């Protein structure tokens, strides 16, 4: 929540306006699709890292969530897309080298040292701009994730609702959404995140909004 993707997207936009060919890349195809929509109408090429074609070279390569790509095999693949390579090319990385670095299980600390050996200018983003203090503190307490030193400000308390089964979970979720509507929170400002990651078994599938087409699946 420190604004890495926001800044990476803006860097790509400005580099292409300066007349350079620009590649924006990351490991996640979902993130790549999101950024591609943000950069629609620009000449920035947005590709998930494993979809960069061999032989295509760019003046600038912008790498988001670089910790997901921090191993020597991927660095070698990325270097072939950078005009001048790591040593003489123009590139920028946005990354979280702490708890988030182990999401895929192939982070290599020596690969990070290799990248740092080329003398990139570091800039540390210390403020979580997206989440309130309450969300940051609870996330840190439950997961140990590095969520930034400071947060975006105060917000409502984080609620934990115990349920006995899937039906009760759906009912609790429905009740919470009803309270948000009563507080005039726009439906477009509500996101439901499933811990299961499986729509077929998600409690959200039984919601009235899901049955009436009022829920958009991402």
Secondary structure, 3 states (H helix, E strand, C coil): CCCHHHHHHHHHHHHHHCCCCEEEEECCHHHHHHHHHHCCCCCCEEEEHHHCCCCCCECEEEECCHHHHCCHHHHHHHHCCECCHHHHCEEEECCCCCHHHHCCCCCCHHHHHHHHCCCCCCCCCCECCCCCHHHHHHHHHHHCCCCCCECCCCCCCCCCCCCCCHHHHHHHHHHHHHHHHHCCCCHHHCCCCCCCCCHHHCHHHHCHHHHCCCCCCC
